[in-house]
Amino acid sequence: MMCLNWFSPQNLNQEKKMENQEVLKAIAVLADKTGRYHERLMAVERDNVRLQKELKDHKNGCGCENSSEKKDMSFTVGGNESEAECESCGA
């Protein structure tokens, strides 16, 4: 008789509820991860725009762009703060 109780509609409903809860939990975890990834992506995009603007401003006001040596611009990234640095003039 125990085996028949195992397949009762009540037990099947409980199993489906557990499956639904597990699915909902997995969806919540993925949504949280996606949200955190989106925050990091937006921060990187803001930093990129800021660095491009700083580089453009630097090229407009620095004599290194017009110098005969024409060295490349390099970017150094340290810690949480990103900085643009010109190899020609050190700015």
C-alpha positions in Angstrom: 0.0 0.0 0.0 3.0 2.4 0.6 3.9 2.2 -3.1 0.4 3.3 -4.1 0.6 6.3 -1.8 3.9 7.4 -3.3 2.2 7.9 -6.7 -0.8 9.8 -5.2 -1.7 13.1 -6.8 -0.8 14.9 -3.6 2.8 13.7 -3.7 3.1 14.5 -7.4 1.9 18.0 -6.7 4.5 18.4 -4.0 7.2 17.2 -6.4 6.1 19.7 -9.0 6.1 22.5 -6.4 9.6 21.6 -5.5 10.7 21.6 -9.1 9.0 25.0 -9.6 10.8 26.4 -6.6 14.1 25.1 -7.9 13.5 26.7 -11.3 12.5 30.0 -9.7 15.6 30.0 -7.5 17.8 29.3 -10.6 16.2 32.1 -12.5 16.7 34.5 -9.5 20.4 33.5 -9.3 20.9 34.1 -13.0 19.1 37.5 -12.9 21.3 38.5 -10.0 24.5 37.5 -11.9 23.2 39.3 -15.0 22.5 42.5 -13.0 26.0 42.5 -11.5 27.6 41.9 -14.9 25.6 44.7 -16.4 26.8 47.1 -13.7 30.4 46.2 -14.4 29.9 46.5 -18.1 28.4 50.0 -17.7 31.3 51.1 -15.5 33.8 49.9 -18.1 32.0 51.8 -20.8 32.0 55.0 -18.7 35.8 54.6 -18.1 36.3 54.0 -21.8 34.5 57.2 -22.8 36.3 59.2 -20.1 39.7 57.9 -21.2 39.0 58.6 -24.9 38.0 62.1 -24.0 41.1 62.6 -21.9 43.3 61.3 -24.7 41.6 63.6 -27.3 42.1 66.6 -24.9 45.7 65.7 -24.4 46.5 65.3 -28.1 44.9 68.8 -28.7 47.0 70.5 -26.0 50.3 68.5 -26.1 53.2 69.2 -28.3 54.0 65.5 -28.4 51.6 64.9 -31.2 53.5 67.3 -33.4 57.0 66.2 -32.3 59.3 64.6 -34.8 59.7 61.5 -32.7 56.0 60.6 -32.8 55.9 58.0 -30.0 52.8 55.9 -29.3 50.3 56.8 -26.6 50.1 54.1 -23.9 47.6 53.5 -21.1 48.5 52.4 -17.7 45.8 50.9 -15.5 46.5 50.8 -11.8 44.2 49.6 -9.0 40.7 50.8 -9.4 41.7 54.1 -11.2 42.6 54.2 -14.8 45.0 56.8 -16.1 46.1 57.8 -19.6 49.8 58.5 -19.9 51.8 59.9 -22.8 55.2 58.3 -23.4 56.5 61.4 -25.1 55.8 64.0 -22.5 54.8 61.9 -19.4 51.5 63.7 -19.1 
